[in-house]
Amino acid sequence: MSGISRRRFMSGASAAVAGAALWPLLTPSRALARDRALALTAARAVRIEGTTLEQAAMATGDGAYKRLAAGPGWPLVVRGDVAGAASGRDDRRTGLASFVQFTDMHLTDTESPVRFEYLASLIDSAHRPQEALTVQGASSLIERVNRVRQGPYTGMPFSMVMTTGDNTDNHEQLELDWYLTVMSGGRITPNSGSLTRYEGVQNSGSAQYWNPESSLQDTYKAKGLPQIPGFLAGAIRPFDAPGLSVPWYTTVGNHDDSIEGTLPDLGLLNDLYTGSRKVEGCDSATAAQLADALQHNPAQAVTLLAKLLTGGGAIRTVTPDERRRPFTPTQFAQAHLNPAYTGPGPVGHGYTQDSVSSGRLYYTFDLADGVLGISLDTTNRAGWADGSIGTAQLNWLESVLKSHSGHWYDTSGNRVRGGSDDRLVVLFSHHTSDTMGNLLPDPYHPFEGRHSGSELVALLQRFPNVVAWVNGHTHTNQIIPHGHAVPERAFWEINTASHVDYPHHARIIEIADNQDGTLSLFTTLIESAAPYKTDFGDTSDPGLAALYRELAYNDPYANPSGLVGTAADHNTELLLTKPTA
């Protein structure tokens, strides 16, 4: 905001900005309160352009189909849940790290035979009207990061981008190639099977699906979705992805590990992946059984799927494609080491030849000077969407934390002096602390124990250098304090919404030393660079990226308002007690 000095509102700013979360509840003067909160937010920042501190998507219109427009920015909310906020800290602040989190991009081969679109009314993620545009949407998000370039509160250039899993949707080699190209830059043809036409449910002629190029009055058009001539032709058209201009790293998610993120990849369905038979419908009783089995009984789900393929479902013949073959953890790591995908670096994007030979998809890296990044693998290859970690990984994590902590606490609460490599630590995983209850034995390590999110929280709280655990999976913005009776043993869990379901967010995270015994973690949401305004006649790449966001908001089986989170989960300053020496 022009005309406002960054230092002008420092006195009393913390209390006023902390109250910004309440502005939607105020009386008719709430707009004035919001504007004041936004002014305070801008005054405390170095630069807010291109972030949701400046503006954010807003739904407009009274019809069934809502259009999006640029709405007011979202003010900064100061959260002192685990440590107090002292005045004057903006004048003392020293930036330590600045980076970006992507999560749940779900780059989707919508023409794949291994999909369950016919379950959309029972499982909203089975089919989304916008999912043919995931590649264009992800590229537009990368354009935003390349333009913003720095943290709004420290002014530090981004040191890296981390994707926290579900980078692919169907666990296919082709989707993995798209993901790696989107991140590194290059030519992409977001199409599979036939090179000349689209072969998915969106031109099936079935009223069960949104048929965007057809005048068919399907169930989605009955809920307001438009007819868009040229939509599918544009979706599969080759285009050039710009790629990130900063280094990037990958964390693995359940959709990168198992079929539809749920069924264990035991090699039983490889022929279905690469074959010509695609199920596009079934009776309601079988659909209900399959939806339940996908969430509770993976073995039964495989049996029901086989039944549909042998005459129990509506089958469409599609062009076979070997590029749809699923990948193993070893192949996942190996693909990251391909020189074609190095982009701005680093080589392997966190994975090494040791990752390839061992199949272990967890690692450490230098996030910033004095800050260690740790990427975990919380997937469970036994199946189901939720996760856990094995004993070997848990023991490895504890040893890493000990080697980078000046002191820690043992299981009895006694302080233990550590080594000389004293660094702050940020963990990354796909799953959250409360979605790590899947303790089924790993079929590839059947005698190894599995450990829950609560066990991981208990471990992390023994190490004061752990300041944040950053994750995805839930497709929801939510920030959770993990407090402790010993203040330096607290940390923050930062969960960010997906980039496949609305609101299509990524998150800037900055770490700052306030020079008063506290640290601040600034979290700022960003949207893609796509224009807010859409035009149903515009199927250019920017036009499709804009439609991607708007269609996601209007998905009749989704709940966009439930995924956005509250003001306290958006643009925040998270206070922490700085670990003592």
Disulfide bonds with the S-S distance in Angstrom:
none
